[in-house]
Amino acid sequence: MSEAGYDNTTFAAFGPISLTSVDQAGHEIGSNAARLLLDRIADRQKKSVQVKLSPTLVPRRTTAPPPG
């Protein structure tokens, strides 16, 4: 059995467990949100923008290939 978490918090990499996790690029999401907000405040007529980011898997000790 494998176990995976989401958000890839700092604690996921700690200790003997070392949890496999999905990293959703929180810092990049935050910086994009701040930039888009400031752009919108500066120009209220500016069109909406959609930013797509892809999450990444951070494999650690809680997942392994299936037994074969």
DSSP file (Angstrom, degrees, kcal/mol; ACC not computed):
  #  RESIDUE AA STRUCTURE BP1 BP2  ACC     N-H-->O    O-->H-N    N-H-->O    O-->H-N    TCO  KAPPA ALPHA  PHI   PSI    X-CA   Y-CA   Z-CA
    1    1 A M              0   0    0      0, 0.0     2,-0.3     0, 0.0     0, 0.0   0.000 360.0 360.0 360.0 139.6    0.0    0.0    0.0
    2    2 A S        -     0   0    0     61,-0.1     2,-0.4     2,-0.0    61,-0.2  -0.818 360.0-155.3-113.9 156.6    1.2    3.5   -0.8
    3    3 A E        +     0   0    0     59,-2.4    17,-0.6    -2,-0.3     2,-0.3  -0.996  12.0 178.8-133.3 135.6    0.3    6.8    0.8
    4    4 A A  E     -a   20   0A   0     -2,-0.4    17,-0.2    15,-0.1     2,-0.2  -0.988   8.9-157.7-137.4 148.3    0.5   10.3   -0.7
    5    5 A G  E     -a   21   0A   0     15,-2.9    17,-1.4    -2,-0.3     2,-0.4  -0.520  15.3-122.3-112.2-177.6   -0.4   13.7    0.6
    6    6 A Y  E    S+a   22   0A   0     15,-0.2     3,-0.3    -2,-0.2    17,-0.1  -0.976  81.6  31.4-131.7 145.1   -1.3   17.0   -1.0
    7    7 A D  S    S-     0   0    0     15,-2.1    19,-0.2    -2,-0.4    16,-0.1   0.081  88.2-121.3  98.1 -16.1    0.3   20.5   -0.8
    8    8 A N        -     0   0    0     14,-0.2    -1,-0.2    15,-0.1    13,-0.1   0.912  41.5-169.3  49.4  52.4    3.9   19.3   -0.2
    9    9 A T    >   -     0   0    0     -3,-0.3     3,-1.3     1,-0.1     4,-0.5  -0.189  36.6-102.8 -65.9 164.5    4.2   21.1    3.1
   10   10 A T  G >  S+     0   0    0      1,-0.3     3,-1.1     2,-0.2     4,-0.3   0.857 121.1  59.7 -56.3 -37.3    7.6   21.3    4.8
   11   11 A F  G >  S+     0   0    0      1,-0.2     3,-1.0     2,-0.2    -1,-0.3   0.719  87.7  74.7 -68.0 -21.0    6.6   18.5    7.2
   12   12 A A  G <  S+     0   0    0     -3,-1.3     7,-1.8     1,-0.2    -1,-0.2   0.826  97.2  47.1 -62.0 -31.5    6.1   16.1    4.4
   13   13 A A  G <  S+     0   0    0     -3,-1.1    -1,-0.2    -4,-0.5    -2,-0.2   0.553  94.9 106.9 -87.5  -7.9    9.8   15.7    3.9
   14   14 A F    <>  -     0   0    0     -3,-1.0     4,-1.8    -4,-0.3     3,-0.3  -0.229  68.5 -17.9 -74.4 157.8   10.6   15.2    7.5
   15   15 A G  T  4 S-     0   0    0      1,-0.2     0, 0.0     2,-0.2     0, 0.0   0.274 101.9 -34.5  59.0-164.5   11.6   12.2    9.5
   16   16 A P  T  4 S+     0   0    0      0, 0.0    -1,-0.2     0, 0.0    -2,-0.0   0.695 130.6  54.6 -71.2 -18.2   11.4    8.5    9.0
   17   17 A I  T  4 S-     0   0    0     -3,-0.3    -2,-0.2     2,-0.0    44,-0.1   0.958  72.1-175.0 -82.8 -51.8    8.2    8.7    7.1
   18   18 A S     <  -     0   0    0     -4,-1.8    44,-1.0    -7,-0.2    43,-1.0   0.977  25.6-136.2  51.8  79.0    9.0   11.2    4.3
   19   19 A L        -     0   0    0     -7,-1.8    -1,-0.1    -8,-0.2   -15,-0.1  -0.451   3.9-126.0 -74.2 125.8    5.5   11.5    2.7
   20   20 A T  E     +a    4   0A   0    -17,-0.6   -15,-2.9    -2,-0.3     2,-0.3  -0.467  43.9 179.2 -61.3 140.5    5.1   11.4   -1.0
   21   21 A S  E     -aB   5  58A   0     37,-1.9    37,-3.4   -17,-0.2     2,-0.5  -0.969  35.5-118.0-148.9 159.0    3.1   14.6   -1.9
   22   22 A V  E     -aB   6  57A   0    -17,-1.4   -15,-2.1    -2,-0.3     2,-0.6  -0.895  28.2-149.6 -98.3 125.2    1.6   16.6   -4.7
   23   23 A D  E     - B   0  56A   0     33,-3.3    33,-2.3    -2,-0.5   -15,-0.1  -0.859  12.7-173.6 -97.9 118.9    3.2   20.1   -5.0
   24   24 A Q        -     0   0    0     -2,-0.6     5,-0.1    31,-0.2    -1,-0.1   0.123  45.8-110.8-101.3  21.9    0.7   22.7   -6.3
   25   25 A A     >  +     0   0    0     31,-0.1     4,-2.4     3,-0.1     5,-0.2   0.917  45.2 178.0  56.2  54.0    3.2   25.5   -6.5
   26   26 A G  H  > S+     0   0    0      1,-0.2     4,-2.5     2,-0.2     5,-0.2   0.860  76.4  51.1 -56.7 -41.7    1.8   27.6   -3.7
   27   27 A H  H  > S+     0   0    0      1,-0.2     4,-2.5     2,-0.2    -1,-0.2   0.911 111.9  47.4 -65.1 -41.0    4.4   30.4   -4.0
   28   28 A E  H  > S+     0   0    0      2,-0.2     4,-2.3     1,-0.2    -2,-0.2   0.886 110.8  51.6 -67.7 -38.5    3.8   30.7   -7.7
   29   29 A I  H  X S+     0   0    0     -4,-2.4     4,-2.4     2,-0.2    -2,-0.2   0.935 112.4  47.1 -60.9 -46.2    0.1   30.8   -7.2
   30   30 A G  H  X S+     0   0    0     -4,-2.5     4,-2.4     2,-0.2    -2,-0.2   0.906 112.2  47.6 -64.2 -43.5    0.5   33.6   -4.6
   31   31 A S  H  X S+     0   0    0     -4,-2.5     4,-2.3     1,-0.2    -1,-0.2   0.891 113.1  49.0 -68.3 -37.3    2.9   35.7   -6.7
   32   32 A N  H  X S+     0   0    0     -4,-2.3     4,-2.8    -5,-0.2     5,-0.2   0.916 111.0  50.6 -64.0 -42.8    0.6   35.4   -9.7
   33   33 A A  H  X S+     0   0    0     -4,-2.4     4,-2.3    -5,-0.2    -2,-0.2   0.923 112.2  46.4 -62.3 -44.7   -2.4   36.4   -7.7
   34   34 A A  H  X S+     0   0    0     -4,-2.4     4,-2.5     2,-0.2     5,-0.2   0.925 113.9  48.1 -63.9 -44.6   -0.7   39.4   -6.3
   35   35 A R  H  X S+     0   0    0     -4,-2.3     4,-2.4     1,-0.2    -2,-0.2   0.928 113.1  47.4 -62.0 -45.9    0.6   40.5   -9.7
   36   36 A L  H  X S+     0   0    0     -4,-2.8     4,-2.2     2,-0.2    -1,-0.2   0.879 111.8  51.0 -64.9 -37.7   -2.8   40.1  -11.3
   37   37 A L  H  X S+     0   0    0     -4,-2.3     4,-2.5    -5,-0.2    -2,-0.2   0.936 111.5  46.6 -64.4 -46.8   -4.5   42.0   -8.5
   38   38 A L  H  X S+     0   0    0     -4,-2.5     4,-2.2     1,-0.2    -2,-0.2   0.888 112.0  51.4 -63.8 -39.0   -2.1   44.9   -8.8
   39   39 A D  H  X S+     0   0    0     -4,-2.4     4,-1.7    -5,-0.2    -1,-0.2   0.910 111.5  47.7 -61.4 -42.3   -2.5   44.9  -12.6
   40   40 A R  H  < S+     0   0    0     -4,-2.2    -2,-0.2     2,-0.2     6,-0.2   0.876 110.8  50.6 -69.1 -38.2   -6.2   45.0  -12.2
   41   41 A I  H  < S+     0   0    0     -4,-2.5     3,-0.4     1,-0.2    -1,-0.2   0.905 111.2  49.4 -64.6 -40.8   -6.1   47.8   -9.6
   42   42 A A  H  < S+     0   0    0     -4,-2.2     2,-0.3     1,-0.3    -2,-0.2   0.820 128.1  21.7 -68.1 -31.6   -3.8   49.9  -11.9
   43   43 A D    ><  -     0   0    0     -4,-1.7     3,-1.8    -5,-0.2    -1,-0.3  -0.785  63.4-175.0-142.2  93.9   -6.2   49.4  -14.9
   44   44 A R  T 3  S+     0   0    0     -3,-0.4    -1,-0.1    -2,-0.3    -4,-0.1   0.662  86.1  58.7 -65.1 -16.5   -9.8   48.5  -14.0
   45   45 A Q  T 3  S+     0   0    0      2,-0.1    -1,-0.3    -5,-0.0    -5,-0.1   0.529  77.9 119.1 -89.4  -6.9  -10.6   48.0  -17.7
   46   46 A K    <   -     0   0    0     -3,-1.8     3,-0.1    -6,-0.2    -3,-0.0  -0.331  69.9-111.9 -62.5 138.2   -8.0   45.3  -18.2
   47   47 A K        -     0   0    0      1,-0.1    -1,-0.1    -2,-0.0    -2,-0.1  -0.299  36.4 -93.7 -69.3 154.1   -9.4   42.0  -19.3
   48   48 A S        -     0   0    0      1,-0.0     2,-0.4    -8,-0.0    -1,-0.1  -0.317  38.4-149.5 -64.6 150.2   -9.4   39.0  -17.0
   49   49 A V        -     0   0    0     -3,-0.1     2,-0.5     2,-0.0    -1,-0.0  -0.972   2.7-149.9-125.2 138.8   -6.4   36.6  -17.3
   50   50 A Q        -     0   0    0     -2,-0.4     2,-0.5     2,-0.0    -2,-0.0  -0.945  10.5-165.2-110.1 126.8   -6.4   32.9  -16.6
   51   51 A V        -     0   0    0     -2,-0.5     2,-0.5   -22,-0.0    -2,-0.0  -0.945   3.4-161.5-112.0 126.6   -3.2   31.3  -15.4
   52   52 A K        -     0   0    0     -2,-0.5     2,-0.4     2,-0.0    -2,-0.0  -0.934   9.3-178.7-111.5 126.8   -2.9   27.5  -15.5
   53   53 A L        -     0   0    0     -2,-0.5    -2,-0.0   -29,-0.1   -28,-0.0  -0.942  19.9-135.9-120.9 144.6   -0.2   25.8  -13.4
   54   54 A S        -     0   0    0     -2,-0.4     2,-0.0   -29,-0.0   -29,-0.0  -0.868  18.0-130.7-102.3 129.1    0.4   22.1  -13.4
   55   55 A P        -     0   0    0      0, 0.0     2,-0.4     0, 0.0   -31,-0.2  -0.356  21.6-144.3 -69.2 157.1    1.0   20.3  -10.0
   56   56 A T  E     -B   23   0A   0    -33,-2.3   -33,-3.3    -2,-0.0     2,-0.4  -0.953   9.9-123.0-125.4 146.7    4.0   18.0   -9.7
   57   57 A L  E     -B   22   0A   0     -2,-0.4   -35,-0.2   -35,-0.2   -37,-0.0  -0.732  16.3-160.8 -86.8 131.5    4.4   14.7   -7.8
   58   58 A V  E     -B   21   0A   0    -37,-3.4   -37,-1.9    -2,-0.4     2,-0.2  -0.856  16.1-152.5-112.2  93.0    7.2   14.7   -5.3
   59   59 A P        +     0   0    0      0, 0.0     2,-0.2     0, 0.0   -40,-0.1  -0.439  26.7 155.8 -71.3 136.1    7.9   11.0   -4.7
   60   60 A R    >   -     0   0    0     -2,-0.2     3,-1.0   -42,-0.1   -41,-0.2  -0.506  58.8 -57.6-136.2-153.1    9.3   10.0   -1.3
   61   61 A R  T 3  S+     0   0    0    -43,-1.0   -42,-0.2     1,-0.2   -43,-0.1   0.602 116.3  71.0 -77.1 -11.8    9.4    6.9    0.9
   62   62 A T  T 3  S+     0   0    0    -44,-1.0   -59,-2.4   -59,-0.1     2,-0.4   0.461  95.9  55.6 -88.7   2.3    5.6    6.4    1.2
   63   63 A T    <   +     0   0    0     -3,-1.0   -61,-0.1   -61,-0.2   -59,-0.0  -0.970  58.8 165.6-131.2 151.4    5.2    5.2   -2.3
   64   64 A A        -     0   0    0     -2,-0.4    -3,-0.0    -5,-0.0   -62,-0.0  -0.972  44.0 -82.7-152.7 160.2    6.8    2.5   -4.3
   65   65 A P        -     0   0    0      0, 0.0     3,-0.1     0, 0.0     0, 0.0  -0.312  61.5 -88.7 -62.4 154.7    6.2    0.6   -7.6
   66   66 A P        -     0   0    0      0, 0.0     2,-0.0     0, 0.0     0, 0.0  -0.321  52.3 -93.7 -63.2 148.1    3.7   -2.3   -7.4
   67   67 A P              0   0    0      0, 0.0    -3,-0.0     0, 0.0     0, 0.0  -0.360 360.0 360.0 -62.6 139.8    5.2   -5.6   -6.4
   68   68 A G              0   0    0     -3,-0.1     0, 0.0    -2,-0.0     0, 0.0   0.406 360.0 360.0-135.4 360.0    6.1   -7.6   -9.5
